[in-house]
Amino acid sequence: MTLTGHDMAVWCVGSLPGVGIMITGSADRTLRIWKTGKCQGILKGHTDAVRGICIISPDAFLSCSNDATIRRWSVAGECTGTYYGHENYIYSISLINCTI
């Protein structure tokens, strides 16, 4: 499958197993939600390149960016939280044995 739509390099991909949804993050500052190879939504909020995606539940995920923020998103495309504290780029994000 080829997913086409970002204007710049894609730097991260997340997958929601069981529901057939993929999420991509790009240097174009957007995230895209894909289902069966078709873009279901473009998520905007980061002000710099999106570097990482972390799936936290079947209907929510986190993204990190060169803008030094982490954002929480619903699969419906709503940004439900923005977390600050880093002073520079955040290159990756992962979830290890915790509940959010």
C-alpha positions in Angstrom: 0.0 0.0 0.0 1.3 3.5 -0.8 0.0 6.4 1.3 0.3 9.7 -0.5 -0.5 13.1 0.8 2.2 14.7 3.0 4.1 17.6 1.6 7.4 16.7 3.2 9.2 13.6 4.6 7.2 11.2 6.8 9.2 10.6 10.0 6.8 8.4 12.0 4.1 5.9 11.7 1.7 4.4 14.3 -0.8 1.6 13.8 -4.0 0.8 15.7 -4.3 -3.0 15.4 -7.7 -4.4 15.1 -9.3 -1.2 13.7 -7.3 -0.9 10.5 -6.1 2.7 11.2 -2.6 4.0 10.6 -1.3 7.4 11.6 1.6 9.2 10.0 3.6 12.2 11.1 5.6 14.4 8.9 8.1 17.3 8.6 5.1 19.2 7.1 3.9 19.6 10.7 0.8 17.5 10.2 -0.4 14.0 11.2 -2.7 12.1 8.9 -5.1 9.3 9.8 -5.5 6.5 7.2 -7.9 3.7 6.8 -7.8 1.2 4.0 -5.2 3.4 2.2 -7.4 6.6 2.3 -6.7 9.7 4.3 -9.5 10.1 6.8 -8.2 13.3 8.4 -5.4 15.8 8.6 -4.4 16.9 12.1 -2.8 20.2 12.6 -1.5 21.7 15.8 2.3 21.2 15.9 4.3 24.2 14.8 7.3 22.2 13.6 8.1 18.7 12.3 6.3 15.8 13.9 8.9 13.2 15.0 7.1 10.5 16.9 3.8 8.7 17.5 2.8 6.6 20.5 -0.5 4.6 20.6 -2.0 4.8 24.1 -5.4 3.2 23.5 -7.6 2.0 20.7 -8.9 5.5 20.3 -6.1 7.8 21.4 -2.4 8.5 20.7 0.4 10.9 21.5 2.6 12.8 19.1 5.9 14.6 19.7 7.5 17.3 17.7 10.5 19.6 17.1 8.3 22.3 18.6 9.1 20.8 22.0 5.5 19.7 22.7 3.7 16.4 23.2 0.1 16.4 22.0 -2.7 13.9 22.9 -5.1 13.2 20.1 -8.3 11.2 19.7 -8.6 9.0 16.6 -11.5 11.3 15.7 -8.9 14.0 15.1 -9.4 16.2 18.2 -6.3 17.5 20.2 -7.3 16.7 23.8 -4.1 18.0 25.4 -0.8 19.8 24.8 2.1 19.1 27.2 5.0 21.5 27.6 8.2 21.3 29.5 11.0 20.4 27.1 13.2 23.2 25.9 14.1 21.7 22.6 13.2 19.0 20.0 11.5 15.8 21.1 12.7 13.1 18.8 10.7 10.1 20.0 8.0 9.0 22.4 7.1 5.6 23.8 4.8 4.1 26.5 6.1 1.8 29.1 3.8 0.2 31.7 1.8 3.2 32.7 -1.8 4.3 32.4 -2.7 7.7 30.9 
